[in-house]
Amino acid sequence: MSSFKTFQQTIAAKALDASHVEATFENGSAAILDLSDIKGQGPWAKLQDPAFFERAHAAFGTIVWPDGIDLAPEEVWVRAQKAAC
């Protein structure tokens, strides 16, 4: 089994406003992610609350919020790559 990883883990994350998070990755790159498309949907319903959204931080290689809300590490990396285009 290959240990090849096609994404970078998030090592720092900070909410910039009620929809955007700046994520820094293990390779030193950074991106501003627009997460407005997921706010209010399914497990991310609480992210509609700006005060809750702004509690974003990095843990376990991804972006997390209280109450076990997070994004898959691969999703964060894919969004960062799209933001760079």
NUMIDREN-457049 format. One record per atom (N, C-alpha, C): residue number from 0; atom name; x, y, z. Coordinates in steps of 0.1 Angstrom, whole numbers. Atoms other than C-alpha are relative to their C-alpha. Example, Ala and Ser with C-alpha at 12.3 -4.5 7.8 and 13.67 -1.06 7.14 Angstrom:
BEGIN
<rec seq="0" atom="N" px="9" py="-12" pz="0"/>
<rec seq="0" atom="CA" px="123" py="-45" pz="78"/>
<rec seq="0" atom="C" px="9" py="12" pz="0"/>
<rec seq="1" atom="N" px="-9" py="-11" pz="0"/>
<rec seq="1" atom="CA" px="137" py="-11" pz="71"/>
<rec seq="1" atom="C" px="-8" py="11" pz="8"/>
This chain:
BEGIN
<rec seq="0" atom="N" px="8" py="-12" pz="0"/>
<rec seq="0" atom="CA" px="0" py="0" pz="0"/>
<rec seq="0" atom="C" px="9" py="12" pz="0"/>
<rec seq="1" atom="N" px="-8" py="-12" pz="1"/>
<rec seq="1" atom="CA" px="14" py="34" pz="-10"/>
<rec seq="1" atom="C" px="-4" py="10" pz="11"/>
<rec seq="2" atom="N" px="3" py="-10" pz="-10"/>
<rec seq="2" atom="CA" px="17" py="61" pz="16"/>
<rec seq="2" atom="C" px="0" py="14" pz="-7"/>
<rec seq="3" atom="N" px="1" py="-13" pz="8"/>
<rec seq="3" atom="CA" px="15" py="88" pz="-12"/>
<rec seq="3" atom="C" px="-12" py="8" pz="4"/>
<rec seq="4" atom="N" px="11" py="-9" pz="-4"/>
<rec seq="4" atom="CA" px="-6" py="117" pz="0"/>
<rec seq="4" atom="C" px="-2" py="11" pz="-11"/>
<rec seq="5" atom="N" px="3" py="-9" pz="11"/>
<rec seq="5" atom="CA" px="-23" py="139" pz="-26"/>
<rec seq="5" atom="C" px="-5" py="14" pz="6"/>
<rec seq="6" atom="N" px="5" py="-13" pz="-5"/>
<rec seq="6" atom="CA" px="-32" py="167" pz="-2"/>
<rec seq="6" atom="C" px="9" py="4" pz="12"/>
<rec seq="7" atom="N" px="-7" py="-5" pz="-11"/>
<rec seq="7" atom="CA" px="-16" py="189" pz="24"/>
<rec seq="7" atom="C" px="-9" py="2" pz="12"/>
<rec seq="8" atom="N" px="8" py="-2" pz="-12"/>
<rec seq="8" atom="CA" px="-28" py="190" pz="60"/>
<rec seq="8" atom="C" px="0" py="15" pz="4"/>
<rec seq="9" atom="N" px="1" py="-13" pz="-5"/>
<rec seq="9" atom="CA" px="-40" py="222" pz="75"/>
<rec seq="9" atom="C" px="7" py="1" pz="14"/>
<rec seq="10" atom="N" px="-7" py="-2" pz="-13"/>
<rec seq="10" atom="CA" px="-17" py="235" pz="103"/>
<rec seq="10" atom="C" px="-5" py="12" pz="7"/>
<rec seq="11" atom="N" px="5" py="-12" pz="-6"/>
<rec seq="11" atom="CA" px="-34" py="268" pz="110"/>
<rec seq="11" atom="C" px="-12" py="5" pz="-8"/>
<rec seq="12" atom="N" px="12" py="-5" pz="7"/>
<rec seq="12" atom="CA" px="-68" py="283" pz="103"/>
<rec seq="12" atom="C" px="-6" py="11" pz="9"/>
<rec seq="13" atom="N" px="5" py="-12" pz="-6"/>
<rec seq="13" atom="CA" px="-84" py="316" pz="111"/>
<rec seq="13" atom="C" px="-12" py="5" pz="-8"/>
<rec seq="14" atom="N" px="12" py="-6" pz="7"/>
<rec seq="14" atom="CA" px="-119" py="329" pz="103"/>
<rec seq="14" atom="C" px="4" py="15" pz="-3"/>
<rec seq="15" atom="N" px="-2" py="-13" pz="3"/>
<rec seq="15" atom="CA" px="-116" py="362" pz="85"/>
<rec seq="15" atom="C" px="-13" py="9" pz="1"/>
<rec seq="16" atom="N" px="13" py="-6" pz="-1"/>
<rec seq="16" atom="CA" px="-153" py="370" pz="85"/>
<rec seq="16" atom="C" px="-10" py="-12" pz="2"/>
<rec seq="17" atom="N" px="11" py="11" pz="-3"/>
<rec seq="17" atom="CA" px="-186" py="350" pz="87"/>
<rec seq="17" atom="C" px="-1" py="-10" pz="-12"/>
<rec seq="18" atom="N" px="0" py="9" pz="11"/>
<rec seq="18" atom="CA" px="-178" py="331" pz="54"/>
<rec seq="18" atom="C" px="13" py="-5" pz="-4"/>
<rec seq="19" atom="N" px="-13" py="3" pz="6"/>
<rec seq="19" atom="CA" px="-141" py="330" pz="48"/>
<rec seq="19" atom="C" px="10" py="-4" pz="11"/>
<rec seq="20" atom="N" px="-10" py="5" pz="-9"/>
<rec seq="20" atom="CA" px="-113" py="311" pz="65"/>
<rec seq="20" atom="C" px="13" py="0" pz="-7"/>
<rec seq="21" atom="N" px="-13" py="1" pz="6"/>
<rec seq="21" atom="CA" px="-76" py="315" pz="59"/>
<rec seq="21" atom="C" px="6" py="-13" pz="6"/>
<rec seq="22" atom="N" px="-6" py="13" pz="-4"/>
<rec seq="22" atom="CA" px="-59" py="281" pz="60"/>
<rec seq="22" atom="C" px="14" py="0" pz="-5"/>
<rec seq="23" atom="N" px="-14" py="1" pz="3"/>
<rec seq="23" atom="CA" px="-22" py="275" pz="62"/>
<rec seq="23" atom="C" px="3" py="-15" pz="0"/>
<rec seq="24" atom="N" px="-3" py="14" pz="1"/>
<rec seq="24" atom="CA" px="-8" py="241" pz="51"/>
<rec seq="24" atom="C" px="14" py="-4" pz="4"/>
<rec seq="25" atom="N" px="-13" py="5" pz="-4"/>
<rec seq="25" atom="CA" px="21" py="219" pz="61"/>
<rec seq="25" atom="C" px="11" py="4" pz="-9"/>
<rec seq="26" atom="N" px="-11" py="-4" pz="9"/>
<rec seq="26" atom="CA" px="40" py="229" pz="30"/>
<rec seq="26" atom="C" px="3" py="15" pz="0"/>
<rec seq="27" atom="N" px="-2" py="-15" pz="-1"/>
<rec seq="27" atom="CA" px="38" py="266" pz="39"/>
<rec seq="27" atom="C" px="-9" py="8" pz="-8"/>
<rec seq="28" atom="N" px="9" py="-8" pz="8"/>
<rec seq="28" atom="CA" px="12" py="276" pz="14"/>
<rec seq="28" atom="C" px="-12" py="4" pz="8"/>
<rec seq="29" atom="N" px="12" py="-4" pz="-7"/>
<rec seq="29" atom="CA" px="-19" py="294" pz="24"/>
<rec seq="29" atom="C" px="-11" py="4" pz="-10"/>
<rec seq="30" atom="N" px="11" py="-3" pz="9"/>
<rec seq="30" atom="CA" px="-53" py="301" pz="9"/>
<rec seq="30" atom="C" px="-12" py="6" pz="8"/>
<rec seq="31" atom="N" px="12" py="-5" pz="-6"/>
<rec seq="31" atom="CA" px="-85" py="320" pz="17"/>
<rec seq="31" atom="C" px="-11" py="-8" pz="-6"/>
<rec seq="32" atom="N" px="11" py="9" pz="4"/>
<rec seq="32" atom="CA" px="-115" py="296" pz="15"/>
<rec seq="32" atom="C" px="-13" py="7" pz="2"/>
<rec seq="33" atom="N" px="14" py="-5" pz="-1"/>
<rec seq="33" atom="CA" px="-150" py="308" pz="8"/>
<rec seq="33" atom="C" px="-9" py="-12" pz="3"/>
<rec seq="34" atom="N" px="8" py="11" pz="-5"/>
<rec seq="34" atom="CA" px="-172" py="284" pz="28"/>
<rec seq="34" atom="C" px="-15" py="3" pz="0"/>
<rec seq="35" atom="N" px="14" py="-4" pz="-1"/>
<rec seq="35" atom="CA" px="-205" py="302" pz="22"/>
<rec seq="35" atom="C" px="-10" py="-10" pz="-6"/>
<rec seq="36" atom="N" px="9" py="10" pz="7"/>
<rec seq="36" atom="CA" px="-218" py="273" pz="0"/>
<rec seq="36" atom="C" px="-4" py="-11" pz="9"/>
<rec seq="37" atom="N" px="4" py="11" pz="-9"/>
<rec seq="37" atom="CA" px="-219" py="249" pz="29"/>
<rec seq="37" atom="C" px="-7" py="4" pz="13"/>
<rec seq="38" atom="N" px="7" py="-5" pz="-12"/>
<rec seq="38" atom="CA" px="-232" py="271" pz="57"/>
<rec seq="38" atom="C" px="-14" py="-3" pz="0"/>
<rec seq="39" atom="N" px="15" py="3" pz="-1"/>
<rec seq="39" atom="CA" px="-266" py="260" pz="69"/>
<rec seq="39" atom="C" px="-4" py="-13" pz="-6"/>
<rec seq="40" atom="N" px="3" py="13" pz="5"/>
<rec seq="40" atom="CA" px="-264" py="226" pz="52"/>
<rec seq="40" atom="C" px="4" py="-11" pz="9"/>
<rec seq="41" atom="N" px="-3" py="12" pz="-8"/>
<rec seq="41" atom="CA" px="-266" py="194" pz="71"/>
<rec seq="41" atom="C" px="8" py="2" pz="12"/>
<rec seq="42" atom="N" px="-8" py="-1" pz="-12"/>
<rec seq="42" atom="CA" px="-238" py="190" pz="96"/>
<rec seq="42" atom="C" px="6" py="14" pz="3"/>
<rec seq="43" atom="N" px="-6" py="-13" pz="-2"/>
<rec seq="43" atom="CA" px="-227" py="226" pz="90"/>
<rec seq="43" atom="C" px="-10" py="11" pz="3"/>
<rec seq="44" atom="N" px="11" py="-10" pz="-3"/>
<rec seq="44" atom="CA" px="-260" py="243" pz="100"/>
<rec seq="44" atom="C" px="4" py="11" pz="10"/>
<rec seq="45" atom="N" px="-4" py="-10" pz="-10"/>
<rec seq="45" atom="CA" px="-244" py="260" pz="130"/>
<rec seq="45" atom="C" px="9" py="10" pz="-6"/>
<rec seq="46" atom="N" px="-10" py="-10" pz="6"/>
<rec seq="46" atom="CA" px="-219" py="278" pz="107"/>
<rec seq="46" atom="C" px="-7" py="12" pz="-5"/>
<rec seq="47" atom="N" px="7" py="-12" pz="4"/>
<rec seq="47" atom="CA" px="-247" py="302" pz="98"/>
<rec seq="47" atom="C" px="1" py="11" pz="10"/>
<rec seq="48" atom="N" px="-2" py="-10" pz="-11"/>
<rec seq="48" atom="CA" px="-241" py="319" pz="132"/>
<rec seq="48" atom="C" px="14" py="5" pz="-2"/>
<rec seq="49" atom="N" px="-13" py="-6" pz="2"/>
<rec seq="49" atom="CA" px="-213" py="343" pz="125"/>
<rec seq="49" atom="C" px="10" py="-2" pz="12"/>
<rec seq="50" atom="N" px="-8" py="2" pz="-12"/>
<rec seq="50" atom="CA" px="-200" py="340" pz="161"/>
<rec seq="50" atom="C" px="5" py="-14" pz="1"/>
<rec seq="51" atom="N" px="-4" py="14" pz="0"/>
<rec seq="51" atom="CA" px="-199" py="303" pz="158"/>
<rec seq="51" atom="C" px="11" py="-3" pz="-11"/>
<rec seq="52" atom="N" px="-9" py="1" pz="11"/>
<rec seq="52" atom="CA" px="-182" py="304" pz="124"/>
<rec seq="52" atom="C" px="14" py="5" pz="3"/>
<rec seq="53" atom="N" px="-13" py="-6" pz="-3"/>
<rec seq="53" atom="CA" px="-155" py="326" pz="137"/>
<rec seq="53" atom="C" px="8" py="-7" pz="10"/>
<rec seq="54" atom="N" px="-8" py="9" pz="-10"/>
<rec seq="54" atom="CA" px="-144" py="299" pz="162"/>
<rec seq="54" atom="C" px="8" py="-10" pz="-8"/>
<rec seq="55" atom="N" px="-8" py="10" pz="8"/>
<rec seq="55" atom="CA" px="-128" py="280" pz="133"/>
<rec seq="55" atom="C" px="15" py="0" pz="4"/>
<rec seq="56" atom="N" px="-14" py="1" pz="-3"/>
<rec seq="56" atom="CA" px="-93" py="267" pz="140"/>
<rec seq="56" atom="C" px="5" py="-13" pz="-6"/>
<rec seq="57" atom="N" px="-5" py="13" pz="6"/>
<rec seq="57" atom="CA" px="-70" py="239" pz="128"/>
<rec seq="57" atom="C" px="2" py="-10" pz="11"/>
<rec seq="58" atom="N" px="-3" py="12" pz="-9"/>
<rec seq="58" atom="CA" px="-68" py="205" pz="145"/>
<rec seq="58" atom="C" px="-2" py="-12" pz="-9"/>
<rec seq="59" atom="N" px="1" py="12" pz="7"/>
<rec seq="59" atom="CA" px="-63" py="170" pz="132"/>
<rec seq="59" atom="C" px="2" py="1" pz="-15"/>
<rec seq="60" atom="N" px="-4" py="-2" pz="14"/>
<rec seq="60" atom="CA" px="-49" py="183" pz="99"/>
<rec seq="60" atom="C" px="-11" py="7" pz="-8"/>
<rec seq="61" atom="N" px="11" py="-6" pz="8"/>
<rec seq="61" atom="CA" px="-81" py="202" pz="89"/>
<rec seq="61" atom="C" px="-6" py="12" pz="8"/>
<rec seq="62" atom="N" px="6" py="-12" pz="-6"/>
<rec seq="62" atom="CA" px="-104" py="231" pz="98"/>
<rec seq="62" atom="C" px="-12" py="-6" pz="8"/>
<rec seq="63" atom="N" px="11" py="5" pz="-9"/>
<rec seq="63" atom="CA" px="-127" py="224" pz="128"/>
<rec seq="63" atom="C" px="-6" py="12" pz="8"/>
<rec seq="64" atom="N" px="8" py="-9" pz="-8"/>
<rec seq="64" atom="CA" px="-153" py="241" pz="149"/>
<rec seq="64" atom="C" px="-4" py="-8" pz="13"/>
<rec seq="65" atom="N" px="5" py="8" pz="-11"/>
<rec seq="65" atom="CA" px="-167" py="232" pz="183"/>
<rec seq="65" atom="C" px="-12" py="-9" pz="-4"/>
<rec seq="66" atom="N" px="11" py="10" pz="2"/>
<rec seq="66" atom="CA" px="-193" py="204" pz="186"/>
<rec seq="66" atom="C" px="3" py="-10" pz="-11"/>
<rec seq="67" atom="N" px="-3" py="10" pz="10"/>
<rec seq="67" atom="CA" px="-174" py="181" pz="163"/>
<rec seq="67" atom="C" px="-2" py="3" pz="-15"/>
<rec seq="68" atom="N" px="2" py="-4" pz="13"/>
<rec seq="68" atom="CA" px="-180" py="201" pz="132"/>
<rec seq="68" atom="C" px="14" py="2" pz="-7"/>
<rec seq="69" atom="N" px="-13" py="-2" pz="7"/>
<rec seq="69" atom="CA" px="-152" py="199" pz="106"/>
<rec seq="69" atom="C" px="-2" py="-2" pz="-15"/>
<rec seq="70" atom="N" px="0" py="4" pz="15"/>
<rec seq="70" atom="CA" px="-143" py="195" pz="69"/>
<rec seq="70" atom="C" px="10" py="-11" pz="-1"/>
<rec seq="71" atom="N" px="-11" py="10" pz="3"/>
<rec seq="71" atom="CA" px="-124" py="166" pz="55"/>
<rec seq="71" atom="C" px="12" py="7" pz="-5"/>
<rec seq="72" atom="N" px="-13" py="-6" pz="4"/>
<rec seq="72" atom="CA" px="-87" py="174" pz="51"/>
<rec seq="72" atom="C" px="1" py="1" pz="-15"/>
<rec seq="73" atom="N" px="-1" py="0" pz="15"/>
<rec seq="73" atom="CA" px="-89" py="165" pz="14"/>
<rec seq="73" atom="C" px="-9" py="12" pz="-6"/>
<rec seq="74" atom="N" px="9" py="-10" pz="5"/>
<rec seq="74" atom="CA" px="-118" py="189" pz="9"/>
<rec seq="74" atom="C" px="6" py="14" pz="2"/>
<rec seq="75" atom="N" px="-7" py="-13" pz="-3"/>
<rec seq="75" atom="CA" px="-99" py="218" pz="25"/>
<rec seq="75" atom="C" px="11" py="2" pz="-11"/>
<rec seq="76" atom="N" px="-10" py="-2" pz="9"/>
<rec seq="76" atom="CA" px="-70" py="212" pz="2"/>
<rec seq="76" atom="C" px="-5" py="2" pz="-15"/>
<rec seq="77" atom="N" px="6" py="-2" pz="13"/>
<rec seq="77" atom="CA" px="-92" py="209" pz="-29"/>
<rec seq="77" atom="C" px="-5" py="14" pz="-2"/>
<rec seq="78" atom="N" px="5" py="-14" pz="1"/>
<rec seq="78" atom="CA" px="-109" py="242" pz="-21"/>
<rec seq="78" atom="C" px="12" py="10" pz="-1"/>
<rec seq="79" atom="N" px="-11" py="-9" pz="1"/>
<rec seq="79" atom="CA" px="-75" py="258" pz="-16"/>
<rec seq="79" atom="C" px="6" py="0" pz="-14"/>
<rec seq="80" atom="N" px="-5" py="1" pz="13"/>
<rec seq="80" atom="CA" px="-64" py="246" pz="-50"/>
<rec seq="80" atom="C" px="-9" py="8" pz="-10"/>
<rec seq="81" atom="N" px="9" py="-7" pz="8"/>
<rec seq="81" atom="CA" px="-95" py="260" pz="-66"/>
<rec seq="81" atom="C" px="1" py="15" pz="3"/>
<rec seq="82" atom="N" px="-1" py="-14" pz="-4"/>
<rec seq="82" atom="CA" px="-91" py="293" pz="-47"/>
<rec seq="82" atom="C" px="13" py="7" pz="-7"/>
<rec seq="83" atom="N" px="-12" py="-5" pz="6"/>
<rec seq="83" atom="CA" px="-56" py="296" pz="-62"/>
<rec seq="83" atom="C" px="-1" py="3" pz="-15"/>
<rec seq="84" atom="N" px="2" py="-1" pz="15"/>
<rec seq="84" atom="CA" px="-69" py="295" pz="-98"/>
<rec seq="84" atom="C" px="-7" py="14" pz="-3"/>
